[in-house]
Amino acid sequence: MNNIGLPPLPPIGAVGLEVCNVIQLYMAIWDDLTPEEARVVSAHVHICADCAHEQRVFMRSAQRVANLDASSPSPRVDQAVMMAIAARSKTINKVAAKSVQPVPLVTPIKKRNRKSRALPLRLGGLVAAAAVMFVGLFAASHYIMPIGGPAQPIAVSSRSGQVPNASLQTFALPANLTWNGFVLYHSQTMMSSSGQQFKVETYQDLASGRMNIETVMGNKLDVVLVGDAHETLGMDMMKHVAQWDANGWKLDSSMFDLKQLRQQLKNGQAVYDGKVTFQGQSVYRIRYPDNKILLLNMNYMPVNVLEQPAGAQTAVPMYSKVQVLSSSNVPGAMWSMNVPQGFKMGTLPKKPVEVNS
């Protein structure tokens, strides 16, 4: 264990409030943990629904911080700072010119009683805790490998749903290609039938097909679905209600199934449609009969999916952001189907009905 300043990790299998408090400190610096530390944390999260929920919160928060646009102070702020520095410099120069004796660099501080020291010490502790949390969230974003950028339309040939003749293009996925060891993250903003925007963020384990999907509509809806090929658990994060077999909240992930993609290319259900430049990088296009186009980079990894509405001359990216993550850097709690403490079993709200724009 090499994280100086943190309490030692509890033994595997230990439970209790103090154990959870320590485990959650280590969650905040997940990207800096040694393999042994990560193993101990993951083992606890696997048996603790509360910590599994907290780790999902850490991951979502880190992802959202990583997605923030870069910002800088306005020119007015820069100007105000420069004026303050200039004014301060003039004051110091005047004092130095009038003074015969050297100005002491450190002003003696009178001793204070214990009461006067108590408040700053408590504030210092709060600031330190906040700093640990912020560093943890930002550190988690360091292992993200970005692919693509802001959504931009791309011109494609309109073929009225007709799939091009596969014999005209030669394309084959390498026989040794694998997507195992990677988790695909993508986010998508949609419009509901009620005219409200909602956002869907998805983590998909490309090896096993396990998924973690969060659907958020402002302050009205927040539902997380965790599932695999056999079962699903839906959780209403606002009302603390959980529901098994919440399959209505699942998404079609078939386009990111490498085995299925190979089969579709082989039987002509999907065909190679040329190579283009998309958001600054070369990509292969794989077209489907419904005019959806899967984009793969030169390493045959997913980049985005294009949609071409009926009658449109351009196709637009389905996802606003797509990233490929290393499976080893995604906490196991992302796939945990333990019902969080404090949740009651019930029925989830209705899923927003998407309206195609």
C-alpha positions as CSV (number, residue, x, y, z in Angstrom):
1,M,0.0,0.0,0.0
2,N,1.6,3.3,-1.0
3,N,-1.1,6.0,-0.5
4,I,0.5,8.1,2.3
5,G,-2.0,9.9,4.5
6,L,-4.8,7.5,4.0
7,P,-5.8,4.9,6.7
8,P,-4.9,1.3,5.9
9,L,-7.4,-0.6,3.9
10,P,-9.5,-3.1,5.9
11,P,-9.2,-6.8,5.3
12,I,-11.3,-8.4,2.6
13,G,-14.7,-9.3,3.9
14,A,-14.8,-6.7,6.7
15,V,-18.0,-4.7,6.9
16,G,-19.4,-1.7,8.8
17,L,-19.6,2.1,8.7
18,E,-15.9,2.6,9.4
19,V,-15.0,0.1,6.7
20,C,-17.2,1.9,4.1
21,N,-15.7,5.3,5.1
22,V,-12.2,4.1,4.4
23,I,-13.2,2.3,1.2
24,Q,-14.8,5.5,-0.1
25,L,-11.6,7.5,0.5
26,Y,-9.8,5.1,-1.8
27,M,-12.6,5.3,-4.4
28,A,-11.8,9.0,-4.7
29,I,-8.3,8.3,-6.0
30,W,-9.2,5.1,-8.0
31,D,-6.8,5.9,-10.8
32,D,-3.8,6.1,-8.4
33,L,-4.5,2.8,-6.6
34,T,-2.1,-0.1,-6.9
35,P,-3.5,-3.4,-8.3
36,E,-3.7,-4.8,-4.8
37,E,-5.5,-1.8,-3.5
38,A,-7.9,-1.8,-6.4
39,R,-8.6,-5.5,-5.7
40,V,-9.4,-4.9,-2.0
41,V,-11.7,-2.0,-2.9
42,S,-13.5,-4.0,-5.6
43,A,-13.9,-7.0,-3.3
44,H,-15.7,-4.8,-0.7
45,V,-17.8,-3.0,-3.3
46,H,-19.0,-6.4,-4.6
47,I,-20.6,-7.2,-1.2
48,C,-21.7,-3.7,-0.2
49,A,-24.6,-2.1,-2.0
50,D,-23.9,1.4,-0.5
51,C,-20.4,1.5,-1.7
52,A,-21.4,0.1,-5.1
53,H,-23.8,3.1,-5.4
54,E,-21.1,5.5,-4.3
55,Q,-18.7,4.2,-6.9
56,R,-21.2,4.6,-9.6
57,V,-21.6,8.2,-8.5
58,F,-17.8,8.8,-8.6
59,M,-17.7,7.4,-12.1
60,R,-20.6,9.5,-13.4
61,S,-19.1,12.6,-11.7
62,A,-15.7,12.0,-13.2
63,Q,-17.2,11.5,-16.7
64,R,-19.1,14.8,-16.5
65,V,-16.1,16.7,-15.3
66,A,-14.1,15.3,-18.2
67,N,-16.8,16.4,-20.6
68,L,-16.8,20.0,-19.5
69,D,-15.6,22.5,-22.1
70,A,-12.3,24.3,-21.3
71,S,-12.9,27.8,-20.0
72,S,-10.8,30.9,-19.2
73,P,-11.4,34.2,-17.4
74,S,-13.0,37.0,-19.3
75,P,-10.8,39.9,-20.5
76,R,-12.5,42.1,-17.8
77,V,-11.2,39.7,-15.1
78,D,-7.7,39.8,-16.5
79,Q,-7.8,43.6,-16.7
80,A,-9.0,43.9,-13.1
81,V,-6.3,41.5,-11.8
82,M,-3.6,43.5,-13.7
83,M,-4.9,46.8,-12.3
84,A,-4.9,45.4,-8.8
85,I,-1.3,44.1,-9.2
86,A,-0.2,47.5,-10.6
87,A,-1.8,49.4,-7.7
88,R,-0.3,47.1,-5.1
89,S,3.2,47.5,-6.7
90,K,2.9,51.3,-6.5
91,T,1.9,51.2,-2.9
92,I,4.8,48.9,-2.0
93,N,7.3,51.2,-3.9
94,K,6.1,54.3,-2.0
95,V,6.4,52.6,1.3
96,A,9.9,51.4,0.5
97,A,11.0,54.9,-0.7
98,K,9.9,56.6,2.5
99,S,11.2,54.0,4.9
100,V,14.7,54.2,6.3
101,Q,14.5,50.9,8.0
102,P,14.1,47.6,6.1
103,V,10.5,46.4,6.0
104,P,10.3,43.1,7.8
105,L,9.2,40.3,5.6
106,V,7.2,38.6,8.3
107,T,5.0,40.4,10.7
108,P,5.0,38.9,14.2
109,I,1.7,37.2,15.0
110,K,0.2,37.5,18.5
111,K,-0.6,34.2,20.3
112,R,-4.3,33.3,20.1
113,N,-6.2,31.2,22.6
114,R,-7.6,27.8,21.8
115,K,-11.1,29.1,20.8
116,S,-9.6,31.3,18.1
117,R,-7.7,28.4,16.6
118,A,-10.6,25.9,16.6
119,L,-12.6,27.4,13.7
120,P,-9.7,27.6,11.2
121,L,-8.6,24.1,12.0
122,R,-12.1,22.8,11.3
123,L,-12.3,24.8,8.1
124,G,-8.9,23.4,7.1
125,G,-10.2,19.9,7.5
126,L,-13.2,20.6,5.3
127,V,-11.0,22.1,2.6
128,A,-8.7,19.1,2.7
129,A,-11.6,16.7,2.3
130,A,-12.9,18.7,-0.6
131,A,-9.5,18.7,-2.2
132,V,-9.3,14.9,-1.9
133,M,-12.7,14.5,-3.5
134,F,-11.9,16.9,-6.4
135,V,-8.5,15.3,-7.1
136,G,-10.2,11.9,-7.2
137,L,-12.9,13.0,-9.6
138,F,-10.3,14.6,-11.9
139,A,-7.9,11.7,-11.7
140,A,-10.6,9.3,-12.9
141,S,-10.8,11.3,-16.1
142,H,-7.2,10.7,-16.9
143,Y,-7.6,7.2,-18.1
144,I,-10.3,8.1,-20.6
145,M,-9.2,7.7,-24.2
146,P,-11.2,10.2,-26.3
147,I,-12.5,9.3,-29.7
148,G,-14.2,12.0,-31.8
149,G,-15.4,15.4,-30.7
150,P,-18.5,17.6,-30.8
151,A,-21.3,16.3,-33.1
152,Q,-21.0,17.6,-36.7
153,P,-23.1,16.6,-39.7
154,I,-21.3,14.6,-42.4
155,A,-22.5,14.3,-46.0
156,V,-23.3,10.8,-47.2
157,S,-24.9,9.6,-50.4
158,S,-28.7,9.1,-50.1
159,R,-29.7,5.7,-51.4
160,S,-33.3,5.5,-50.1
161,G,-32.4,2.7,-47.8
162,Q,-30.7,0.6,-50.4
163,V,-27.5,-1.1,-49.2
164,P,-24.6,-0.7,-51.7
165,N,-23.4,-3.8,-53.6
166,A,-20.8,-5.5,-51.3
167,S,-18.9,-6.8,-54.3
168,L,-18.0,-3.3,-55.3
169,Q,-15.9,-2.7,-52.1
170,T,-13.5,-5.1,-50.4
171,F,-13.4,-5.0,-46.7
172,A,-12.7,-7.5,-43.9
173,L,-12.2,-7.2,-40.2
174,P,-8.8,-8.7,-39.1
175,A,-9.2,-12.3,-37.9
176,N,-7.3,-11.5,-34.7
177,L,-9.3,-8.4,-33.9
178,T,-10.9,-8.3,-30.4
179,W,-12.8,-5.7,-28.4
180,N,-12.3,-7.6,-25.2
181,G,-10.7,-5.6,-22.5
182,F,-12.6,-2.4,-23.4
183,V,-15.6,-0.6,-22.2
184,L,-17.5,1.7,-24.5
185,Y,-19.0,5.0,-23.2
186,H,-21.4,7.1,-25.1
187,S,-23.8,9.9,-24.4
188,Q,-26.9,10.8,-26.3
189,T,-29.4,13.7,-26.0
190,M,-32.9,13.1,-27.3
191,M,-36.3,14.8,-27.4
192,S,-39.3,13.2,-25.7
193,S,-42.8,13.1,-27.1
194,S,-43.7,15.7,-24.4
195,G,-41.1,18.1,-25.9
196,Q,-38.5,17.8,-23.2
197,Q,-34.9,16.9,-23.6
198,F,-33.4,13.9,-21.8
199,K,-29.9,12.5,-21.8
200,V,-28.8,8.9,-21.8
201,E,-25.3,7.9,-20.7
202,T,-24.2,4.3,-21.3
203,Y,-21.2,2.2,-20.3
204,Q,-21.0,-1.1,-22.2
205,D,-18.5,-3.9,-21.6
206,L,-17.6,-4.9,-25.1
207,A,-16.4,-8.4,-23.9
208,S,-19.5,-9.5,-21.9
209,G,-22.2,-7.1,-23.1
210,R,-22.9,-5.9,-19.6
211,M,-24.4,-2.4,-19.5
212,N,-24.9,0.5,-17.1
213,I,-27.4,3.0,-18.5
214,E,-28.5,6.3,-16.8
215,T,-31.4,8.3,-18.2
216,V,-31.8,11.8,-16.8
217,M,-34.5,14.4,-17.6
218,G,-33.6,17.6,-15.7
219,N,-34.8,17.3,-12.1
220,K,-37.8,15.1,-13.1
221,L,-36.2,11.8,-13.8
222,D,-33.0,9.8,-13.0
223,V,-33.1,6.1,-13.7
224,V,-30.1,3.8,-13.7
225,L,-30.3,0.4,-15.4
226,V,-27.6,-2.3,-14.8
227,G,-27.9,-5.5,-16.7
228,D,-26.4,-8.4,-18.6
229,A,-27.8,-11.0,-21.0
230,H,-29.7,-12.7,-18.2
231,E,-31.2,-10.1,-15.9
232,T,-31.6,-6.3,-15.3
233,L,-32.0,-4.1,-12.3
234,G,-33.5,-0.7,-12.7
235,M,-33.1,2.0,-10.0
236,D,-35.1,5.2,-9.6
237,M,-32.4,7.4,-8.1
238,M,-34.9,10.1,-7.1
239,K,-37.6,8.1,-5.4
240,H,-35.2,5.2,-4.2
241,V,-37.3,2.5,-5.9
242,A,-35.7,-0.6,-7.5
243,Q,-37.3,-3.0,-10.0
244,W,-36.0,-6.3,-11.4
245,D,-36.4,-7.2,-15.1
246,A,-36.7,-3.5,-16.1
247,N,-36.0,-4.5,-19.7
248,G,-38.0,-1.5,-21.0
249,W,-35.0,0.7,-20.1
250,K,-32.5,-1.3,-22.1
251,L,-30.9,0.0,-25.3
252,D,-30.1,-1.8,-28.5
253,S,-26.4,-2.4,-28.3
254,S,-26.2,-4.9,-31.2
255,M,-24.0,-2.5,-33.4
256,F,-21.3,-2.8,-30.8
257,D,-21.2,-6.6,-30.7
258,L,-18.1,-7.6,-32.7
259,K,-19.2,-11.2,-33.2
260,Q,-22.5,-10.1,-34.7
261,L,-20.8,-7.4,-36.8
262,R,-18.6,-10.1,-38.4
263,Q,-21.7,-12.2,-39.2
264,Q,-23.6,-9.2,-40.6
265,L,-20.6,-8.3,-42.9
266,K,-20.4,-11.9,-44.0
267,N,-24.1,-12.4,-44.9
268,G,-24.6,-8.9,-46.4
269,Q,-26.8,-7.4,-43.6
270,A,-24.1,-4.8,-43.2
271,V,-21.7,-3.7,-45.9
272,Y,-18.5,-1.6,-46.2
273,D,-19.4,1.9,-47.6
274,G,-15.9,3.5,-48.0
275,K,-13.4,5.4,-46.0
276,V,-13.9,9.1,-45.1
277,T,-12.6,11.7,-42.7
278,F,-14.8,12.2,-39.6
279,Q,-13.9,14.9,-37.1
280,G,-10.3,15.0,-38.1
281,Q,-9.6,11.2,-38.3
282,S,-9.9,8.6,-41.0
283,V,-12.8,6.2,-40.4
284,Y,-14.3,3.1,-42.1
285,R,-18.1,3.3,-42.7
286,I,-20.3,0.2,-42.3
287,R,-23.8,0.8,-43.6
288,Y,-27.0,-0.9,-42.5
289,P,-30.3,-1.2,-44.4
290,D,-31.9,1.3,-42.1
291,N,-29.3,3.9,-43.2
292,K,-27.5,3.8,-39.9
293,I,-23.7,3.9,-40.5
294,L,-21.2,2.5,-38.0
295,L,-17.9,4.4,-37.9
296,L,-14.7,2.5,-37.1
297,N,-11.3,4.0,-36.7
298,M,-8.2,2.6,-38.4
299,N,-7.8,0.2,-35.5
300,Y,-11.3,-1.0,-36.1
301,M,-12.6,0.5,-32.8
302,P,-16.0,2.2,-32.6
303,V,-16.0,6.0,-33.2
304,N,-19.7,6.8,-33.6
305,V,-22.9,5.9,-35.4
306,L,-24.4,8.2,-38.1
307,E,-28.2,8.5,-38.6
308,Q,-29.7,9.7,-41.8
309,P,-33.4,10.7,-41.4
310,A,-35.7,9.9,-44.4
311,G,-35.3,12.4,-47.2
312,A,-32.2,14.1,-45.6
313,Q,-29.0,14.7,-47.6
314,T,-26.7,14.5,-44.6
315,A,-26.3,12.1,-41.7
316,V,-25.6,13.3,-38.2
317,P,-23.8,11.5,-35.3
318,M,-26.2,9.6,-33.0
319,Y,-23.9,10.2,-30.0
320,S,-22.6,13.5,-28.7
321,K,-19.6,11.8,-27.2
322,V,-18.0,8.4,-27.6
323,Q,-15.0,7.1,-25.6
324,V,-13.2,3.8,-25.3
325,L,-12.1,3.0,-21.8
326,S,-9.8,0.2,-20.5
327,S,-11.8,-2.4,-18.6
328,S,-9.2,-2.5,-15.9
329,N,-9.9,1.2,-15.1
330,V,-13.6,0.8,-14.8
331,P,-14.7,-0.1,-11.3
332,G,-16.5,-3.4,-10.9
333,A,-19.3,-1.6,-9.1
334,M,-20.4,-0.2,-12.5
335,W,-21.9,-3.7,-13.1
336,S,-23.2,-4.4,-9.6
337,M,-26.8,-5.5,-9.3
338,N,-27.0,-5.2,-5.6
339,V,-30.1,-3.2,-4.5
340,P,-28.8,-0.1,-2.7
341,Q,-29.6,0.2,1.0
342,G,-32.7,2.4,1.5
343,F,-34.3,1.4,-1.8
344,K,-37.6,-0.4,-1.8
345,M,-38.9,-2.7,-4.5
346,G,-41.5,-1.3,-6.8
347,T,-42.2,-0.1,-10.3
348,L,-40.1,2.4,-12.2
349,P,-41.6,5.4,-14.0
350,K,-42.3,5.2,-17.7
351,K,-39.4,5.6,-20.0
352,P,-39.5,8.8,-22.1
353,V,-40.7,8.1,-25.6
354,E,-38.1,9.4,-28.1
355,V,-39.3,11.6,-31.0
356,N,-37.1,11.4,-34.1
357,S,-36.1,14.9,-35.2
